[in-house]
Amino acid sequence: MPNTFPKHNKLCGQERIAALYKEGKRFTAWPMRVTYQPTEEDTQVLVWAPKSLFKRAVKRNHLRRLMREAYRLHQDILGEQHYQIAFNYMDKEEQPFTVIEKAICKSLKKISEQS
């Protein structure tokens, strides 16, 4: 599986996102809250850093970039299973890449084990 993050792997659309948050399962892998649900289509991911915690767009973009990169490097943990996943950053402070990467790995392992 190539370590890429193309457009068709990004979760888009208000209806799909609303359905994920309404019907999906949740857990916390600090500093993120993870919401997921199995799907028949390809795996799609949403990364989100709230404006209420990070007023500067530069910081939000940097956090989203780190989360996408961590997912991109470890997406093979899910194997052949397909999910819609939302990673919501919750910490009030910007964490280093190693912390974010550990949280993403932990959450991907938990998702693959539960289904």
C-alpha positions as CSV (number, residue, x, y, z in Angstrom):
1,M,0.0,0.0,0.0
2,P,1.6,3.3,-1.0
3,N,2.1,6.0,1.6
4,T,0.1,8.7,-0.1
5,F,-2.9,10.8,0.9
6,P,-4.9,11.5,-2.3
7,K,-8.1,13.4,-2.6
8,H,-10.4,10.3,-2.6
9,N,-9.1,9.4,0.9
10,K,-10.2,12.7,2.3
11,L,-13.6,12.7,4.0
12,C,-15.7,15.5,2.4
13,G,-19.3,16.6,2.4
14,Q,-21.5,17.8,5.2
15,E,-23.9,14.8,5.0
16,R,-21.1,12.2,5.2
17,I,-19.4,14.1,8.1
18,A,-22.7,14.5,10.0
19,A,-23.5,10.8,9.5
20,L,-20.1,9.8,10.8
21,Y,-20.5,11.9,14.0
22,K,-24.0,10.7,14.5
23,E,-23.6,7.0,13.9
24,G,-19.9,6.4,14.5
25,K,-18.1,5.1,17.5
26,R,-15.8,7.3,19.6
27,F,-12.8,7.1,21.8
28,T,-10.0,9.3,23.0
29,A,-6.3,8.8,22.2
30,W,-4.8,11.9,23.8
31,P,-4.4,14.5,22.3
32,M,-7.1,13.5,19.9
33,R,-10.7,12.3,19.9
34,V,-11.3,9.7,17.2
35,T,-14.6,8.9,15.6
36,Y,-14.9,6.1,13.1
37,Q,-17.4,3.7,11.4
38,P,-16.9,0.9,8.9
39,T,-17.7,1.6,5.3
40,E,-18.0,-0.2,2.0
41,E,-16.0,2.4,0.1
42,D,-12.3,3.3,0.4
43,T,-11.0,4.5,3.8
44,Q,-11.6,8.2,4.2
45,V,-10.1,10.5,6.9
46,L,-11.0,13.9,8.3
47,V,-8.4,15.8,10.3
48,W,-9.5,18.8,12.4
49,A,-8.0,21.4,14.7
50,P,-10.5,23.8,16.2
51,K,-10.4,27.5,15.7
52,S,-11.6,27.9,19.3
53,L,-8.3,26.5,20.6
54,F,-5.9,27.8,17.9
55,K,-6.8,31.3,16.7
56,R,-3.9,31.4,14.2
57,A,-4.5,29.6,11.0
58,V,-0.8,28.8,10.8
59,K,-1.0,26.7,13.9
60,R,-4.2,24.9,12.8
61,N,-2.7,24.1,9.4
62,H,0.6,22.9,11.0
63,L,-1.4,20.5,13.4
64,R,-3.5,19.2,10.5
65,R,-0.3,18.6,8.4
66,L,1.2,16.7,11.3
67,M,-1.9,14.5,11.8
68,R,-2.1,13.8,8.0
69,E,1.5,12.9,7.8
70,A,1.3,10.5,10.8
71,Y,-1.8,8.8,9.3
72,R,-0.1,8.6,5.9
73,L,2.9,6.8,7.4
74,H,0.8,4.3,9.4
75,Q,-2.3,3.8,7.3
76,D,-1.2,0.2,6.5
77,I,-2.1,-0.8,10.1
78,L,-5.8,-0.9,9.0
79,G,-4.9,-3.5,6.3
80,E,-7.8,-4.2,3.9
81,Q,-10.5,-2.9,6.2
82,H,-12.3,0.3,5.1
83,Y,-13.4,3.0,7.5
84,Q,-14.5,6.6,7.7
85,I,-12.3,8.2,10.4
86,A,-12.2,11.7,12.0
87,F,-9.3,12.8,14.1
88,N,-10.2,15.9,16.2
89,Y,-7.3,17.6,18.0
90,M,-8.3,18.4,21.6
91,D,-5.2,19.6,23.5
92,K,-4.9,23.4,24.1
93,E,-1.2,23.3,23.3
94,E,0.6,22.2,20.2
95,Q,2.2,18.8,20.7
96,P,5.3,17.6,18.9
97,F,5.1,15.1,16.0
98,T,6.2,12.1,18.1
99,V,3.2,12.5,20.5
100,I,0.8,12.9,17.6
101,E,2.3,9.9,15.8
102,K,1.9,7.7,18.8
103,A,-1.7,8.7,19.3
104,I,-2.5,8.0,15.6
105,C,-0.8,4.6,15.8
106,K,-2.6,3.7,19.0
107,S,-6.0,4.8,17.5
108,L,-5.4,2.9,14.2
109,K,-4.5,-0.3,16.1
110,K,-7.6,0.1,18.3
111,I,-9.8,0.6,15.3
112,S,-8.4,-2.4,13.5
113,E,-8.8,-4.6,16.6
114,Q,-12.4,-3.7,17.4
115,S,-13.7,-4.6,14.0
